[in-house]
C-alpha cells in the first residue's frame, strides 16, 4: 500500500518531484469535505478531506506548500526513510516548540481567551480523562505547530475522529467575531495544541524533526512589496503606519516561520533609523537610499559590523564616527537590537 504525503495549499506552487508528495487544495470540494469551513478551520479542511477520502494509503502525512518535515540531516523525507523511521516510532511530527511563556498566555495574548474556555468545556465533557493533563500542559510552555505529521492510517484516523468531534462540538456553541482572516482561523490554532495533547496523553512515541521552508508566506511578500513602494518615495512615516496596521491583522508576521529571510525585521530597522535621524535634525537614510534591495544590504552590513564590534569589545560609537561609515543613529538602532533593549 502507498505512502501519501498531502501538501496542503491555498495557492499554486511547485510540489516536490517525489511522487509520494500530493498537492491538495484546502478548498477541495470533491467527496466528503468541509471546504466551506476553511475560513475558521484553515488547513484542517485538508486534514478532514484526507481522513474521509483516502481509502488506499497505509501511511498518511501532511505538509504545507512551503513547509516540509525533513530528516534530522535536513533531507526531504522519502518513502524508504519514512518506513524506516516508523519501524521504530509511532509517528513523525515537528519538534516540540518551546514558548517564552505558557501556552495559555501566548494564546490569550493573540486571541480571545474565550475560545480556550469553550475548548475546555467541550474537552472535559467529551473526554474527561484528558482533563488533568490538559490543565497541566496549558500552563506549560510547549506545543507542536503547523498540524504537520506522518503516521500509519489507523493512528491518523483515530486522531482525526477525536479532533473533529471536539471542534465540531465547539462550533455549535462558539461565536467567532474577528476583524480579519488571520484571527478567524481559530480552530487551526487550537488544533496545534490538541495534537500535542493527544500525543502526550496517549504516550505516542513521536519522532520529532525539523521543518524545512521553501519560501516565505505570500502575505509576507505582499507586505514587503508595499513597504518597498513607501521606501522608494522616501516615506518612512507611511511605511511605519502601514506596517503597524498589518501587524495588528497578522501578529505572526515577524515570527521566524513567516519572515524567513529576516527582511521584515530589516524594514523595521530602516524605519527606526529614519526616525532617530529625523529627530536629530539630520537627513534620513531614505534621503540617501530608496531602493529596497540596497536598503536590505545596508542594514545587513550595519548589523554585521555592529555584531562584530560587540564581540570584539571595541569602542563602537567612536570608531564608526571616525570612519564615517554609518550615522550615529543607525549604530544606535543596531546596537540596541543586538543588546535586546528594544
C-alpha positions in Angstrom: 0.0 0.0 0.0 1.3 3.5 -0.8 2.5 6.3 1.4 0.7 9.6 0.7 2.0 12.9 2.0 -0.5 15.5 1.2 0.9 19.0 0.6 -1.8 21.4 1.7 -2.1 24.6 -0.2 -4.3 27.6 -0.9 -2.3 28.8 -3.9 -0.5 27.4 -6.9 3.0 26.1 -6.1 5.7 23.7 -7.4 5.5 20.4 -5.4 8.5 18.2 -4.7 9.3 15.8 -7.6 8.9 12.7 -5.3 5.5 11.2 -6.2 4.6 10.5 -2.5 4.0 14.3 -2.2 0.5 15.0 -3.4 -0.8 18.6 -3.7 -4.2 19.1 -2.0 -6.2 22.3 -2.0 -7.7 23.2 1.3 -10.7 24.3 -0.7 -11.2 20.8 -2.2 -14.9 20.1 -2.7 -14.8 16.6 -4.1 -16.1 13.8 -1.9 -16.8 14.3 1.8 -15.4 17.7 2.6 -15.7 20.8 4.8 -14.2 23.2 2.4 -16.8 25.8 3.3 -15.3 26.0 6.8 -11.8 26.9 5.6 -12.0 30.5 7.0 -12.2 29.1 10.6 -10.6 25.7 10.2 -7.7 26.7 8.0 -5.5 23.7 6.9 -7.8 21.4 8.9 -10.2 21.3 5.9 -7.4 19.4 4.2 -6.9 17.0 7.2 -10.6 16.3 7.2 -10.6 15.6 3.4 -7.7 13.1 3.7 -9.4 11.4 6.7 -12.7 10.9 4.8 -11.4 10.3 1.3 -8.1 8.4 1.3 -9.0 4.8 1.4 -5.9 3.2 -0.1 -2.8 4.5 1.8 -1.3 2.7 4.7 0.7 5.8 5.8 -0.6 9.3 5.6 1.1 12.6 6.1 0.5 16.3 5.9 2.9 19.1 4.8 2.3 22.6 3.6 3.1 24.2 0.2 6.2 25.9 1.7 6.9 23.7 4.8 8.0 20.1 4.9 9.2 17.6 7.5 12.8 16.8 7.0 15.2 14.2 8.3 17.5 15.2 11.1 20.2 15.7 8.5 17.9 18.2 6.6 16.8 16.0 3.7 13.3 15.7 2.4 11.8 12.5 3.7 11.5 9.7 1.1 9.3 6.6 1.3 12.2 4.5 2.4 13.2 6.9 5.1 9.6 7.2 6.4 9.1 3.5 6.6 12.4 3.1 8.4 11.5 5.7 11.0 8.0 4.3 11.5 9.5 0.9 12.2 10.8 2.4 15.5 8.3 5.3 16.1 4.6 5.7 16.1 4.6 8.9 14.1 6.7 11.7 12.7 6.0 15.3 13.6 7.5 18.7 14.2 10.0 19.4 17.0 8.3 20.4 20.3 8.1 24.1 20.2 9.3 25.9 23.4 7.4 29.1 24.1 8.6 32.1 26.1 5.5 31.8 28.3 2.8 29.3 28.9 0.6 28.2 26.0 -2.4 29.8 27.7 -0.5 33.2 28.0 0.7 33.1 24.4 -2.7 32.1 23.0 -4.6 34.7 25.1 -2.2 37.4 24.1 -3.0 37.0 20.4 -6.6 35.5 20.6 -9.6 35.7 22.9 -9.3 33.5 26.0 -13.0 32.8 25.4 -12.0 30.2 22.8 -9.9 28.3 25.3 -12.7 28.4 27.8 -15.1 26.8 25.3 -12.4 24.2 24.4 -12.0 23.2 28.0 -15.8 22.9 28.4 -16.1 20.6 25.4 -13.0 18.6 26.0 -13.9 17.9 29.6 -17.5 16.9 28.6 -16.5 14.6 25.8 -13.1 13.3 27.1 -12.9 13.8 30.8 -9.8 11.6 31.1 -7.9 14.3 29.3 -8.7 16.9 32.0 -5.7 16.6 34.3 -3.1 16.6 31.5 -4.9 19.4 29.7 -4.7 21.6 32.8 -1.1 20.8 33.2 0.1 21.3 29.6 -1.8 24.5 29.0 0.2 26.1 31.9 3.5 24.8 30.5 5.4 26.4 27.6 5.4 23.6 24.9 3.3 22.7 21.9 3.6 21.5 18.3 2.9 23.7 15.3 1.7 23.6 11.8 -0.6 20.5 12.0 2.2 18.5 10.3 2.5 14.8 10.9 3.1 11.4 9.2 1.5 8.3 10.7 0.0 4.9 10.0 -3.5 5.3 8.7 -5.0 3.8 11.9 -3.4 6.5 14.1 -4.2 9.3 11.7 -7.9 8.1 11.6 -8.1 7.8 15.4 -6.7 11.2 15.9 -9.0 12.9 13.3 -12.0 11.2 14.9 -11.1 12.6 18.3 -10.1 16.0 17.0 -13.1 16.8 14.8 -15.5 15.5 17.4 -14.2 18.3 19.7 -14.0 21.0 17.1 -17.5 20.3 15.6 -19.0 20.4 19.2 -17.2 23.7 19.9 -18.5 25.1 16.6 -22.1 24.6 17.8 -21.6 27.0 20.7 -18.8 29.3 19.6 -19.4 32.8 18.3 -16.4 33.8 16.1 -16.4 37.5 15.6 -13.0 38.6 14.4 -11.8 41.7 12.4 -9.5 39.8 10.0 -8.9 36.4 8.3 -5.9 35.6 10.5 -7.7 35.7 13.8 -10.7 34.0 12.3 -8.7 30.7 11.8 -9.3 29.8 15.4 -9.8 26.0 15.0 -6.5 25.8 13.1 -4.6 27.4 16.0 -6.4 25.4 18.7 -5.7 22.1 16.9 -1.9 22.5 17.0 -2.1 22.3 20.8 -4.6 19.5 20.7 -2.2 17.4 18.6 0.4 17.9 21.3 -2.1 17.0 24.0 -3.2 13.8 22.1 0.4 12.7 21.6 1.2 13.2 25.3 -2.0 11.7 26.6 -1.7 8.5 24.5 2.0 8.0 25.1 2.6 8.2 21.3 6.3 7.6 20.5 6.8 10.6 18.2 9.9 11.1 16.0 10.3 14.9 16.3 12.2 16.5 13.5 13.0 19.8 11.8 10.8 21.7 9.3 12.2 22.9 6.0 10.8 26.0 4.4 10.9 26.6 0.7 9.6 30.1 0.5 8.1 32.9 2.6 4.4 33.4 3.1 2.5 35.1 0.3 1.3 37.6 2.8 4.9 38.4 3.8 5.9 39.1 0.2 2.9 41.4 -0.2 3.8 43.4 2.9 7.4 43.8 1.7 6.2 44.9 -1.7 4.1 47.7 -0.2 7.0 48.7 2.2 9.3 48.9 -0.9 6.9 51.3 -2.5 6.9 53.6 0.5 10.7 53.4 0.7 11.0 54.3 -3.0 9.2 57.6 -2.2 11.3 58.2 0.9 8.1 58.0 3.1 9.1 56.2 6.3 6.2 57.5 8.2 3.6 55.9 5.9 5.7 52.8 5.9 5.6 52.6 9.7 1.8 53.2 9.8 1.2 50.6 7.1 3.4 48.0 8.9 1.8 48.6 12.3 -1.7 48.2 10.8 -0.6 44.9 9.1 0.9 43.6 12.3 -2.4 44.1 14.1 -4.1 41.9 11.5 -1.2 39.4 11.3 0.7 39.3 14.6 2.7 36.3 13.3 4.5 38.3 10.5 7.7 38.8 12.5 7.9 35.1 13.6 10.8 33.2 12.0 8.3 30.9 10.2 6.8 34.0 8.4 9.9 36.2 8.0 12.3 33.5 6.9 14.6 36.0 5.1 14.6 38.4 8.1 13.8 41.3 5.7 10.7 42.4 7.6 12.9 42.9 10.7 15.3 44.9 8.5 12.4 47.0 7.2 11.6 47.9 10.9 15.3 48.8 11.3 15.2 51.1 8.3 12.1 52.9 9.7 13.7 53.2 13.2 16.9 54.6 11.7 15.0 57.2 9.8 13.0 58.2 12.9 16.2 58.7 15.0 18.0 60.6 12.3 15.0 62.9 11.7 14.8 63.5 15.5 18.5 64.5 15.4 17.7 67.0 12.6 19.7 65.1 10.0 18.9 63.8 6.6 17.4 60.4 6.9 18.5 57.1 5.4 15.8 57.2 2.8 17.2 60.5 1.6 20.3 58.6 0.6 19.0 55.2 -0.4 15.5 54.3 -1.6 16.0 51.0 -3.5 14.6 48.1 -1.4 17.5 45.7 -2.0 20.1 48.4 -1.4 18.4 49.2 1.9 18.5 45.5 2.9 22.2 45.3 2.0 22.8 48.5 4.1 21.2 47.0 7.2 22.9 43.7 6.8 26.3 45.4 6.6 25.4 47.6 9.5 24.3 44.7 11.6 27.4 42.6 10.7 29.7 45.5 11.7 27.9 46.1 15.0 27.8 42.4 15.9 31.5 42.0 15.1 32.3 45.1 17.2 30.3 43.9 20.1 32.1 40.6 20.1 35.5 42.3 19.9 34.5 44.7 22.7 35.6 47.7 20.7 34.5 51.3 21.2 31.8 51.0 18.7 30.4 54.5 18.5 33.7 56.3 18.4 35.2 54.0 15.8 32.3 54.2 13.4 32.0 58.0 13.7 35.7 58.5 12.9 35.4 56.3 9.8 32.1 57.9 8.8 30.6 54.6 7.6 27.2 54.8 9.4 25.4 57.5 11.2 25.4 57.5 15.0 21.7 57.0 14.9 22.0 53.9 12.7 24.6 52.5 15.0 22.4 53.2 18.0 19.4 51.4 16.5 21.5 48.3 15.5 23.4 48.2 18.8 20.1 48.3 20.8 18.7 45.5 18.6 21.6 43.2 19.4 21.6 44.1 23.1 17.9 43.1 23.3 16.9 46.5 24.6 14.0 47.2 22.1 
